[in-house]
Amino acid sequence: MVDSARTTTETTGAPSPSISEGRRAVKAVIPAAGLATRFLPATKAVPKELLPVVDRPVLEYIVEEAADAGISDVLLITGRGKTSMVDHFDRRPDLEARLIEKGDDERLAAVRRPSELAEIYTCRQHEPLGLGHAVGTAESHIAGEPFAVLLGDEFVDESDPLLPAMLDLQSRTGGIVLAFIEVEPEEVRRYGIASVEAAESSLQDVGHEVVRVTGLVEKPTPEEAPSNLAVVGRYVLPASIFNAIKRTKPGSGGEIQLTDAMALLLAEGTPVHGVIYRGIRYDTGQPLGYLQAVVQLAAKRQDIGPAFRSWLLGFVESIDGSEGSARS
């Protein structure tokens, strides 16, 4: 594990042209400095990113998603009390030795796996000043390259990846690439919603539908929403985003918003595209979504899935039966 040194440079004016066109991002930033108040008191001492989904923490799923897409360098933006996140990706020789003694090769491989996924670096966000501010702390580590941003509370099903298409698309456009899901009209007020138009036909070969983004509206009413395409927690960005973040004033909640910085680049001519994802997305950022992810992934497991599904069906039937009796 390496602590990434942070430097600050003063720049003014419009960003210089992107130098990233044609280069595929191999670095990712995972902002993970939040307090996770929705999960208190569980997250008082345990980072939300380490809450287990069956037997692997949320953060491991996310780093594995990045590694499977060819990203070999991951920067965790951490905060106070979050050092255990880094520990999870370190080796544990004492634990490994014990598993070797027991001949438990399966668990030994699982324990070693996190340290083999990618090089893990850290940078501290000293104050919770917004997602844009968190991403801005990564500038010295990114060193002028395009990079991915993966929010630390959601991931997609490994059988239907999203990130490879986004990385390929960004390497061809040199601009910003967002991830979209389609939501119901009553849900648009929970998300940033994009106005879009058809993208070039030459960009439609990445495995998912691609659109060109013409604008972003933060949490509109159903009547105001320009589409049903909601921005979710995957971004691939050019290095020019850092200059835009420096020129972005605090917005919603007095924080520096990444959406505002991206909107600034869009207004200045940076191409922005979106990949529409229709696969399974696990959103562990709130208790209900977290529990749904645990149940879905446990039910799919080959080792415990059959027994778990059988128990779950019986449990649901018993609840339905007891509720029916109570109503009668």
C-alpha positions as CSV (number, residue, x, y, z in Angstrom):
1,M,0.0,0.0,0.0
2,V,1.3,3.4,-0.9
3,D,0.1,6.8,0.4
4,S,-0.2,9.1,-2.6
5,A,1.4,12.5,-2.0
6,R,-0.9,15.4,-2.6
7,T,0.3,18.7,-4.2
8,T,-1.6,21.8,-5.0
9,T,-1.1,23.9,-8.1
10,E,-2.8,27.2,-8.9
11,T,-4.3,27.5,-12.4
12,T,-6.7,30.0,-13.9
13,G,-8.6,30.4,-17.0
14,A,-10.1,27.8,-19.3
15,P,-8.6,24.3,-19.4
16,S,-6.0,23.4,-21.9
17,P,-7.2,20.9,-24.6
18,S,-7.4,17.3,-23.4
19,I,-4.3,15.2,-24.0
20,S,-6.1,12.0,-23.2
21,E,-7.7,11.2,-26.6
22,G,-6.6,7.7,-27.7
23,R,-5.4,6.6,-24.3
24,R,-7.4,4.1,-22.3
25,A,-7.7,4.9,-18.6
26,V,-5.8,2.5,-16.3
27,K,-6.4,4.4,-13.0
28,A,-9.5,4.6,-10.9
29,V,-10.5,6.9,-8.0
30,I,-13.0,5.7,-5.4
31,P,-14.3,8.4,-3.1
32,A,-14.9,6.8,0.3
33,A,-14.6,9.5,2.9
34,G,-18.3,9.9,3.8
35,L,-19.8,9.3,7.3
36,A,-22.5,6.9,6.1
37,T,-25.1,8.3,8.5
38,R,-27.8,6.1,6.9
39,F,-26.2,3.0,8.5
40,L,-25.5,4.3,12.0
41,P,-24.8,3.0,14.5
42,A,-23.2,0.1,12.4
43,T,-20.9,2.6,10.6
44,K,-19.7,4.4,13.8
45,A,-16.6,2.2,13.8
46,V,-16.9,0.2,10.6
47,P,-16.7,2.0,7.2
48,K,-19.8,1.5,5.1
49,E,-17.5,0.3,2.3
50,L,-16.5,-2.7,4.4
51,L,-20.0,-3.9,5.2
52,P,-20.2,-7.5,4.0
53,V,-22.3,-8.6,1.0
54,V,-22.4,-12.3,2.1
55,D,-18.7,-12.8,2.7
56,R,-17.0,-10.0,0.8
57,P,-17.1,-6.3,1.6
58,V,-18.8,-3.9,-0.8
59,L,-15.5,-2.3,-1.6
60,E,-13.9,-5.5,-2.8
61,Y,-16.7,-6.0,-5.3
62,I,-16.0,-2.4,-6.6
63,V,-12.2,-2.9,-6.9
64,E,-12.7,-6.2,-8.6
65,E,-15.1,-4.5,-11.1
66,A,-12.3,-2.1,-11.9
67,A,-9.6,-4.8,-12.1
68,D,-11.8,-6.9,-14.5
69,A,-12.0,-3.8,-16.8
70,G,-8.2,-3.6,-17.0
71,I,-7.6,-0.9,-14.3
72,S,-4.5,-1.7,-12.3
73,D,-4.2,1.4,-10.1
74,V,-6.8,2.4,-7.6
75,L,-6.8,5.5,-5.4
76,L,-9.0,5.4,-2.3
77,I,-10.1,8.9,-1.1
78,T,-10.4,8.2,2.6
79,G,-11.3,10.1,5.7
80,R,-10.9,9.9,9.5
81,G,-11.5,6.3,10.8
82,K,-11.2,4.7,7.3
83,T,-7.8,3.1,7.5
84,S,-9.3,-0.4,7.8
85,M,-10.4,-0.1,4.1
86,V,-6.7,-0.1,3.2
87,D,-6.0,-3.0,5.6
88,H,-8.5,-5.1,3.7
89,F,-6.3,-5.0,0.6
90,D,-3.1,-5.8,2.5
91,R,-1.6,-9.2,3.0
92,R,-2.2,-11.1,6.3
93,P,0.8,-13.5,6.6
94,D,-0.4,-14.7,10.1
95,L,-3.9,-15.5,8.8
96,E,-2.5,-17.1,5.7
97,A,-0.2,-19.3,7.6
98,R,-3.0,-20.5,9.8
99,L,-5.1,-21.4,6.7
100,I,-2.2,-23.2,5.1
101,E,-1.8,-25.3,8.3
102,K,-5.5,-26.2,8.1
103,G,-5.2,-27.0,4.4
104,D,-8.1,-24.6,3.7
105,D,-7.0,-23.6,0.2
106,E,-10.4,-22.1,-0.7
107,R,-10.4,-19.5,2.1
108,L,-6.6,-19.0,1.6
109,A,-7.3,-17.9,-2.0
110,A,-10.2,-15.7,-0.9
111,V,-8.0,-14.0,1.7
112,R,-5.2,-13.4,-0.8
113,R,-7.4,-12.2,-3.6
114,P,-7.9,-8.6,-2.5
115,S,-4.2,-7.9,-2.5
116,E,-3.8,-9.3,-6.0
117,L,-6.6,-7.2,-7.6
118,A,-4.7,-3.9,-8.1
119,E,-2.2,-1.5,-6.6
120,I,-4.1,0.4,-3.9
121,Y,-3.1,4.0,-3.0
122,T,-4.7,6.4,-0.6
123,C,-5.3,10.1,-0.3
124,R,-7.0,11.9,2.6
125,Q,-10.0,14.2,2.1
126,H,-9.6,16.3,5.3
127,E,-13.1,17.9,5.1
128,P,-16.3,16.6,3.5
129,L,-16.7,19.3,0.9
130,G,-18.4,17.4,-1.8
131,L,-17.8,14.8,-4.5
132,G,-16.1,17.3,-6.7
133,H,-13.7,18.3,-4.0
134,A,-13.0,14.6,-3.2
135,V,-12.2,13.9,-6.9
136,G,-10.0,17.0,-7.0
137,T,-7.7,15.6,-4.3
138,A,-6.6,12.9,-6.7
139,E,-5.0,15.4,-9.2
140,S,-1.3,14.7,-8.4
141,H,-1.9,10.9,-8.5
142,I,-3.7,11.0,-11.8
143,A,-0.8,12.9,-13.4
144,G,-2.6,14.2,-16.5
145,E,-4.2,10.9,-17.6
146,P,-7.9,10.0,-18.1
147,F,-9.3,8.1,-15.2
148,A,-12.4,6.4,-13.9
149,V,-14.4,7.4,-10.8
150,L,-16.3,4.6,-9.0
151,L,-18.6,5.6,-6.2
152,G,-18.0,3.3,-3.2
153,D,-21.6,2.1,-2.6
154,E,-22.6,0.5,-5.8
155,F,-21.5,-2.1,-8.3
156,V,-22.8,-4.1,-11.3
157,D,-23.2,-7.8,-11.8
158,E,-20.0,-9.3,-13.0
159,S,-21.8,-11.2,-15.8
160,D,-22.8,-8.0,-17.5
161,P,-19.9,-5.4,-17.0
162,L,-20.3,-1.7,-17.7
163,L,-16.9,-0.2,-17.2
164,P,-15.1,-1.7,-20.2
165,A,-17.6,0.0,-22.6
166,M,-17.1,3.3,-20.8
167,L,-13.3,3.1,-20.9
168,D,-13.3,2.2,-24.6
169,L,-15.7,5.1,-25.4
170,Q,-13.7,7.7,-23.5
171,S,-10.5,6.6,-25.2
172,R,-12.2,7.3,-28.5
173,T,-13.9,10.6,-27.7
174,G,-11.3,12.1,-25.2
175,G,-14.2,13.6,-23.2
176,I,-16.5,12.7,-20.4
177,V,-18.4,9.4,-20.3
178,L,-21.3,8.9,-17.8
179,A,-23.3,5.8,-16.8
180,F,-27.1,6.0,-17.1
181,I,-29.9,3.8,-15.9
182,E,-33.6,4.2,-16.9
183,V,-35.8,5.2,-14.0
184,E,-39.6,5.6,-13.5
185,P,-41.0,9.1,-13.6
186,E,-41.6,9.2,-9.9
187,E,-37.9,8.4,-9.3
188,V,-36.3,11.2,-11.3
189,R,-36.2,13.6,-8.3
190,R,-33.6,11.3,-6.7
191,Y,-31.0,11.7,-9.4
192,G,-29.2,13.9,-11.8
193,I,-31.2,13.5,-15.1
194,A,-29.6,14.0,-18.6
195,S,-31.0,15.6,-21.7
196,V,-29.6,13.6,-24.6
197,E,-29.6,13.2,-28.4
198,A,-28.5,10.3,-30.6
199,A,-24.8,9.6,-30.6
200,E,-22.7,9.0,-33.7
201,S,-23.3,5.6,-35.2
202,S,-19.6,4.9,-35.1
203,L,-19.8,4.9,-31.3
204,Q,-22.5,2.3,-31.1
205,D,-20.3,-0.8,-31.1
206,V,-19.2,-0.8,-27.4
207,G,-21.8,-3.3,-26.2
208,H,-24.3,-0.8,-24.7
209,E,-26.5,1.9,-26.2
210,V,-24.6,5.2,-26.3
211,V,-26.1,8.7,-26.3
212,R,-24.6,12.2,-26.5
213,V,-25.4,14.4,-23.5
214,T,-26.6,17.9,-24.1
215,G,-27.4,18.9,-20.5
216,L,-27.8,17.8,-16.9
217,V,-30.5,18.7,-14.5
218,E,-30.1,17.9,-10.8
219,K,-33.1,16.2,-9.1
220,P,-35.9,17.6,-11.3
221,T,-39.6,17.1,-10.8
222,P,-41.2,14.5,-13.2
223,E,-42.6,17.5,-15.2
224,E,-39.2,19.2,-15.5
225,A,-37.2,16.0,-16.3
226,P,-35.8,16.1,-19.8
227,S,-35.6,12.3,-20.0
228,N,-35.7,9.2,-17.7
229,L,-31.9,8.7,-17.9
230,A,-30.4,9.0,-14.4
231,V,-26.7,9.4,-13.7
232,V,-25.3,6.7,-11.5
233,G,-22.0,6.2,-9.8
234,R,-19.6,5.5,-12.7
235,Y,-17.7,8.2,-14.6
236,V,-14.7,8.2,-16.9
237,L,-13.1,11.7,-17.0
238,P,-10.3,13.5,-18.8
239,A,-7.7,15.2,-16.7
240,S,-9.1,18.6,-17.6
241,I,-11.8,18.0,-14.9
242,F,-9.3,19.1,-12.3
243,N,-9.1,22.6,-13.7
244,A,-12.9,22.7,-13.9
245,I,-13.2,21.6,-10.3
246,K,-10.9,24.5,-9.2
247,R,-13.2,26.9,-11.1
248,T,-16.4,25.5,-9.7
249,K,-18.1,27.4,-6.9
250,P,-19.8,25.6,-4.0
251,G,-23.3,24.5,-5.0
252,S,-26.0,22.3,-3.4
253,G,-25.4,21.9,0.3
254,G,-22.4,24.3,0.1
255,E,-20.3,21.6,-1.5
256,I,-18.3,21.4,-4.6
257,Q,-20.3,19.2,-6.9
258,L,-18.7,17.0,-9.6
259,T,-21.9,17.5,-11.7
260,D,-21.2,21.3,-11.8
261,A,-17.6,20.8,-12.9
262,M,-18.7,18.4,-15.7
263,A,-21.4,20.9,-16.8
264,L,-18.7,23.6,-17.0
265,L,-16.6,21.4,-19.3
266,L,-19.7,20.6,-21.4
267,A,-20.5,24.3,-21.8
268,E,-16.9,24.8,-23.0
269,G,-17.1,22.2,-25.7
270,T,-15.9,19.0,-24.1
271,P,-17.8,16.1,-25.5
272,V,-20.0,14.2,-23.0
273,H,-21.5,10.8,-23.8
274,G,-23.5,8.4,-21.8
275,V,-23.7,4.6,-21.7
276,I,-27.1,3.2,-20.9
277,Y,-26.9,0.2,-18.6
278,R,-29.7,-2.2,-18.5
279,G,-28.0,-5.0,-16.5
280,I,-28.2,-5.7,-12.7
281,R,-27.0,-2.8,-10.5
282,Y,-26.5,-3.3,-6.8
283,D,-27.0,-0.1,-4.8
284,T,-25.8,-0.5,-1.3
285,G,-25.9,3.2,-0.3
286,Q,-29.1,2.7,1.7
287,P,-30.3,-0.1,4.0
288,L,-33.0,-1.4,1.7
289,G,-30.7,-1.6,-1.3
290,Y,-28.0,-3.1,0.8
291,L,-30.3,-5.9,2.0
292,Q,-31.5,-6.5,-1.5
293,A,-27.9,-6.9,-2.8
294,V,-27.2,-9.4,0.0
295,V,-30.2,-11.5,-0.8
296,Q,-29.7,-11.4,-4.6
297,L,-26.0,-12.4,-4.4
298,A,-26.6,-15.0,-1.7
299,A,-29.3,-16.6,-3.8
300,K,-27.0,-16.8,-6.8
301,R,-24.1,-18.5,-4.9
302,Q,-23.4,-22.1,-5.9
303,D,-22.4,-23.1,-2.4
304,I,-25.1,-21.6,-0.3
305,G,-27.6,-20.5,-2.9
306,P,-29.9,-23.6,-3.1
307,A,-30.3,-23.9,0.7
308,F,-30.7,-20.1,1.0
309,R,-33.4,-19.9,-1.7
310,S,-35.3,-22.9,-0.2
311,W,-35.3,-21.2,3.2
312,L,-36.2,-17.8,1.7
313,L,-39.2,-19.2,-0.1
314,G,-40.4,-20.9,3.1
315,F,-39.9,-17.7,5.1
316,V,-41.8,-15.6,2.6
317,E,-44.6,-18.1,2.5
318,S,-44.8,-18.1,6.3
319,I,-45.0,-14.3,6.4
320,D,-47.7,-14.3,3.7
321,G,-49.6,-17.0,5.6
322,S,-49.4,-15.2,9.0
323,E,-50.5,-11.9,7.4
324,G,-53.4,-13.6,5.7
325,S,-54.5,-15.2,9.0
326,A,-54.2,-11.8,10.8
327,R,-56.4,-10.1,8.1
328,S,-59.1,-12.9,8.3
